[in-house]
């Protein structure tokens, strides 16, 4: 099926600012609450949210084999499970409906009132029910920086790092979408010079600038996914802030890895941008040396040129951009990650999420975490209000954005915005 939705010459009868992340060539998918308090699956063009449930009920998807309630749900999981053929058909049809040369819906005022919403009339929800969540550790620059800080700079990478996409199974219950605040976590830490741990609030709360991909139903128990087929099972991507409590993490991670230092919160952007929409932005992955084992070897371009940035907004202040990096720096690409994840027969389901791991580039301003940007707090960052940050303070808001851009089109992810609140303080009963 052709990717007609990606036609760079197509324009929409809906207004789209030339700097918008969401031109008619994007057509991401999300879930939102309407002004009538109805949860629906939708998409977005410019600053207009589109109710796909209403669009379907009014007959605009005739000819596409969809169940009656496919868009009348509180998650995208069933739609994602329908597979790439369905995703592509729906994107192509939405592009046709909202094309500047198509007057059918454009001239139907009654239908437009039911289907189209201003952004201030909706409230974004979690787009998927995340059944399982895996976080990888796939940026060579990030892994090298962390290894240099905490181990031997001459042997920064662990012996396995250049041979496998290292990952761990995270906690799906604490994944949230944008504008939901989180609390500073508590746990055990080992103060400098101490021999016994103490309990209390983390003093080193950090962000991790990542991308994450969402899978469809992919394989049965025991069935590996070949690396050359992996992209068929990837629905799309989001910008992802995988929060970390560095002091808790440092004390607990030996011998079994991340636990309380990572599972307290992860924040994702609410619109899932499909792999199809990102097709024009494919680039080659970094050269891999040594050559991976055969089941991890890929041909062609399997990475994407996605510009990423993170900023900090102090309470009542203005945003300071602290990091600019790019998804193309990832040493291990998504196809390799999914192939490795399933090579032992691990099944992957619709709505599962795979985090890239912190994405750091080759320059100091492209490091994807405060741990690296301030080099363990030894080089504080000055914000626009004159204050300094080694890590994230209470009431700071972290904002992350991502977009692709060429001479023809800009495809973006919007933003994920999260405020860090003080330690949770339960209200006492009177």
C-alpha positions in Angstrom: 0.0 0.0 0.0 1.5 3.4 -1.0 2.3 6.0 1.6 0.1 8.7 0.0 -0.2 10.5 3.4 3.4 11.4 3.1 3.0 13.4 -0.1 5.1 16.6 0.7 3.0 18.7 -1.7 -0.2 18.0 0.1 -1.8 20.9 2.1 -4.8 20.9 4.4 -8.0 23.0 4.5 -7.3 23.2 8.3 -4.9 25.9 9.3 -1.4 24.7 9.9 1.4 27.1 11.1 4.5 26.6 9.0 6.5 25.8 12.2 3.9 23.2 13.4 5.0 19.7 14.4 1.7 18.4 13.0 1.3 19.1 9.3 -1.1 16.9 7.3 2.0 14.7 6.5 2.2 13.7 10.2 -1.2 12.3 11.3 -0.1 10.9 14.7 -2.4 9.0 17.0 -3.5 9.7 20.5 -6.3 9.5 23.0 -8.1 12.5 24.4 -11.1 13.6 26.5 -13.6 15.7 24.6 -15.6 18.7 25.7 -18.5 16.3 26.3 -16.3 14.2 28.7 -16.0 11.4 26.1 -12.8 9.6 25.7 -11.9 8.9 22.1 -9.0 8.0 19.8 -7.9 10.8 17.6 -5.3 12.5 15.5 -4.1 16.0 15.0 -3.5 18.4 12.2 -2.0 21.8 13.1 -3.8 22.9 16.3 -7.0 20.9 15.5 -7.7 17.6 17.3 -9.7 15.2 15.2 -12.1 12.7 16.7 -11.5 9.4 14.8 -14.4 7.7 16.5 -16.8 10.3 15.2 -15.2 10.3 11.8 -15.7 6.5 11.6 -19.3 6.6 12.9 -20.2 9.2 10.2 -18.9 6.9 7.5 -15.6 8.5 6.5 -13.7 5.2 6.7 -16.0 3.2 4.5 -14.1 0.6 2.6 -11.5 0.1 5.3 -12.1 -3.1 7.4 -12.5 -1.6 10.9 -14.6 -2.8 13.8 -17.4 -0.4 14.8 -15.8 0.4 18.1 -12.1 0.5 17.1 -11.8 4.2 17.9 -14.3 4.3 20.7 -11.9 3.1 23.3 -9.6 4.5 26.0 -6.4 3.2 24.4 -4.8 2.5 21.0 -4.0 -1.1 21.9 -6.6 -2.7 19.7 -6.0 -0.4 16.8 -2.3 -1.1 17.0 -3.0 -4.8 17.1 -4.7 -4.6 13.7 -1.2 -4.1 12.1 0.6 -1.9 9.7 -1.8 -2.4 6.8 -4.6 -0.9 8.9 -2.5 2.0 10.3 -1.4 2.9 6.8 -4.9 2.8 5.4 -6.3 5.0 8.1 -3.5 7.6 7.8 -4.0 7.7 4.0 -7.7 8.2 4.4 -7.3 11.0 7.0 -4.9 12.7 4.6 -7.5 12.5 1.8 -10.4 13.8 4.0 -8.4 16.9 5.2 -6.7 17.6 1.9 -7.2 21.2 0.7 -8.8 19.9 -2.5 -11.4 17.7 -0.8 -14.6 19.6 0.1 -16.7 16.8 1.4 -16.1 17.4 5.1 -14.8 20.9 4.6 -18.2 22.0 3.5 -20.2 20.0 6.0 -20.5 22.3 9.0 -22.6 19.9 11.1 -20.0 17.1 10.8 -17.1 19.4 11.4 -18.6 20.5 14.7 -18.7 16.8 15.8 -15.3 15.8 14.5 -13.0 18.8 15.0 -11.8 20.3 18.3 -9.6 23.1 19.4 -6.7 22.0 21.6 -8.1 23.9 24.6 -11.3 21.8 24.3 -9.6 18.5 24.8 -7.4 16.9 27.5 -4.8 14.4 26.4 -4.7 11.0 28.0 -2.2 8.1 28.0 -2.4 6.8 24.4 -1.8 3.1 25.3 -2.1 0.7 28.1 1.5 -0.2 28.6 1.6 -3.9 29.5 5.4 -4.3 29.6 8.2 -1.7 29.5 11.8 -2.3 28.6 14.5 0.4 28.8 17.7 0.0 26.7 21.1 1.5 27.2 22.0 2.1 23.6 23.9 5.4 23.3 27.6 4.7 23.1 28.4 8.3 24.2 26.1 8.0 27.2 27.5 4.6 28.3 31.0 5.9 27.8 30.4 9.0 29.9 28.8 7.1 32.7 31.5 4.4 32.6 34.2 7.1 32.7 32.6 8.8 35.8 32.0 5.7 37.9 34.7 3.2 36.6 37.8 3.4 34.6 37.8 6.0 31.7 40.1 3.7 29.8 37.6 0.8 30.1 34.4 2.8 30.3 32.2 0.3 28.4 31.5 -3.1 30.0 32.8 -6.1 28.0 29.3 -7.0 26.6 28.3 -3.5 25.6 29.5 -3.6 22.0 28.0 -7.0 21.4 24.4 -6.7 22.7 21.8 -4.0 23.2 21.9 -3.9 27.0 18.5 -3.4 28.6 16.4 -4.0 31.7 12.7 -4.6 32.4 11.2 -1.4 33.9 7.9 -0.7 35.6 4.9 0.1 33.3 2.6 1.3 36.1 4.5 4.5 36.6 4.5 5.6 33.0 2.5 8.8 32.6 1.9 11.3 29.9 2.6 15.1 29.7 1.5 17.6 32.3 1.2 15.1 35.1 3.5 16.1 38.0 5.6 13.6 40.0 7.0 13.6 43.5 10.6 13.5 44.6 11.2 9.8 45.4 12.6 8.4 48.6 14.8 5.4 49.2 18.1 4.2 50.5 21.3 5.9 49.7 24.9 5.6 50.9 26.3 9.0 51.7 29.9 9.8 50.7 32.3 8.1 53.2 29.5 6.3 55.0 29.5 2.5 55.7 25.8 2.1 56.3 22.9 3.4 54.2 20.3 6.1 55.2 16.7 6.5 54.2 15.3 9.8 52.8 14.5 11.9 49.7 16.8 11.5 46.7 19.1 14.5 46.4 20.0 13.7 42.8 16.8 13.5 40.7 17.7 13.6 37.1 16.0 13.5 33.7 17.0 11.1 30.8 16.2 12.4 27.3 15.0 9.4 25.4 12.8 8.2 22.6 10.5 5.1 23.0 8.8 2.9 20.5 5.5 1.2 20.8 5.0 -2.4 19.5 2.1 -4.3 18.1 1.4 -8.0 18.7 4.5 -9.5 17.3 5.3 -13.1 18.2 4.3 -16.2 20.1 6.1 -17.5 23.1 9.3 -19.1 21.9 9.3 -17.3 18.5 12.1 -14.8 17.8 11.5 -11.8 15.6 14.1 -11.6 12.8 16.0 -8.3 12.7 15.0 -7.7 9.1 11.3 -8.0 10.0 11.4 -6.0 13.3 10.1 -2.7 11.9 6.8 -4.4 10.8 6.0 -4.6 14.5 6.8 -1.1 15.5 3.8 1.2 15.5 5.5 4.5 16.3 7.6 6.6 18.6 7.2 9.2 21.4 9.6 11.5 23.3 10.4 9.9 26.6 11.7 11.2 29.9 12.9 8.3 31.9 13.4 9.9 35.3 16.2 8.7 37.5 17.2 9.1 41.2 21.0 8.8 40.8 21.9 8.4 44.5 19.3 5.7 45.0 20.4 4.0 41.8 24.1 4.0 42.7 23.5 2.2 46.0 21.0 -0.4 44.7 22.1 -1.3 41.1 24.7 -4.0 42.0 24.1 -6.9 41.4 20.7 -6.8 39.7 20.5 -3.3 38.2 17.9 -0.5 38.4 15.0 -0.7 40.8 13.7 2.2 43.0 16.0 4.7 41.4 14.2 4.2 38.1 10.7 2.9 38.7 9.1 6.0 40.3 8.1 7.7 37.1 8.7 7.9 33.3 6.9 10.6 31.2 5.9 10.2 27.5 4.6 12.7 24.9 0.9 12.0 24.2 1.0 11.8 20.4 2.5 8.6 18.9 4.2 9.4 15.5 4.1 6.4 13.2 7.2 4.9 11.6 5.5 5.6 8.3 5.4 9.4 9.0 9.2 9.2 9.8 10.1 7.4 6.6 11.6 10.6 4.9 14.0 11.0 7.7 15.8 7.6 7.7 19.6 7.7 8.1 22.3 5.1 8.6 23.1 4.0 12.1 26.7 4.6 13.5 29.2 2.1 12.2 29.4 -0.9 14.6 32.8 -2.3 15.5 33.1 -5.1 16.2 30.5 -6.5 13.7 27.5 -7.7 15.6 26.5 -11.4 15.6 24.5 -12.4 12.6 21.0 -12.2 14.3 21.8 -8.5 15.0 23.1 -7.5 11.6 21.0 -5.0 9.6 21.2 -3.7 6.1 20.0 -0.3 4.9 19.0 2.7 7.0 17.4 1.9 10.3 17.9 5.1 12.3 16.1 8.4 12.1 17.2 12.0 12.1 15.2 13.3 15.0 16.3 16.5 16.7 15.8 16.4 20.5 16.1 19.0 23.2 15.5 19.3 27.0 14.8 22.4 29.0 14.3 23.3 32.7 11.7 25.8 33.8 12.1 27.0 37.5 8.9 27.8 39.4 7.7 31.2 38.0 10.6 31.4 35.7 11.5 31.0 32.0 12.7 27.9 30.2 16.4 27.4 29.8 17.4 24.8 27.1 20.1 22.6 28.6 20.6 19.9 26.0 20.3 19.4 22.2 20.9 16.0 20.8 19.7 13.6 18.1 18.2 10.1 17.9 20.6 9.2 15.0 23.4 8.9 17.6 22.0 5.7 18.9 24.6 2.9 18.5 22.0 0.1 18.6 18.9 0.8 16.4 15.3 -0.2 17.1 15.4 -3.2 14.8 18.4 -4.6 16.7 16.8 -3.9 20.1 13.5 -5.7 19.2 15.4 -8.7 17.6 17.6 -9.1 20.7 14.6 -8.7 23.0 12.9 -11.6 21.4 15.8 -13.8 20.3 15.2 -16.0 23.4 11.5 -16.3 22.6 10.1 -13.5 24.7 6.7 -12.5 23.4 5.9 -8.8 22.6 2.4 -7.5 22.8 0.4 -4.6 21.5 1.1 -1.4 23.5 4.4 -2.6 24.9 7.0 0.2 25.2 10.8 0.1 24.5 12.8 3.0 25.8 16.0 3.9 23.9 18.0 4.8 26.9 19.6 8.2 27.4 20.5 9.7 24.1 23.8 11.6 24.2 25.8 13.1 21.4 29.5 13.7 20.9 29.6 17.3 22.4 29.1 18.4 26.0 25.9 20.3 25.1 24.4 17.2 23.5 24.5 15.0 26.7 21.1 13.7 27.5 21.1 13.9 31.3 22.1 16.3 34.1 24.5 13.6 35.4 26.5 14.1 32.2 25.8 17.8 31.6 27.1 18.8 35.0 29.5 15.9 35.2 28.2 14.5 38.5 27.4 18.0 39.8 30.9 19.4 39.4 29.9 21.8 36.6 26.5 23.4 37.5 24.3 24.8 34.8 23.2 28.4 35.1 19.5 29.1 34.2 18.1 32.3 32.8 17.0 33.5 36.2 20.6 33.3 37.5 20.1 30.2 39.6 22.2 27.1 39.1 21.3 23.4 38.8 23.4 20.3 39.4 20.3 18.2 39.3 16.5 18.9 39.3 15.1 21.0 42.1 11.6 20.8 43.6 9.0 22.7 41.5 11.3 22.6 38.5 9.5 21.6 35.3 11.4 19.6 32.7 10.3 20.0 29.0 11.4 17.7 26.2 10.7 18.1 22.5 11.5 16.2 19.3 11.1 16.9 15.6 12.4 16.0 12.1 12.9 18.5 9.3 14.0 18.6 5.7 13.4 21.0 2.8 9.9 19.7 2.3 8.3 19.1 5.7 8.6 19.2 9.4 7.3 16.2 11.4 7.3 16.6 15.2 6.3 15.0 18.4 5.1 18.0 20.4 6.4 18.0 23.9 6.4 16.1 27.2 6.3 18.5 30.2 6.6 17.3 33.8 7.0 19.2 37.1 8.9 17.7 40.0 7.1 18.2 43.3 8.5 17.7 46.9 8.3 14.3 48.6 4.7 13.1 48.8 3.2 14.1 52.1 -0.1 12.3 52.9 -2.8 14.4 54.4 -3.4 13.4 58.1 -6.9 12.5 59.0 -8.5 15.0 61.4 
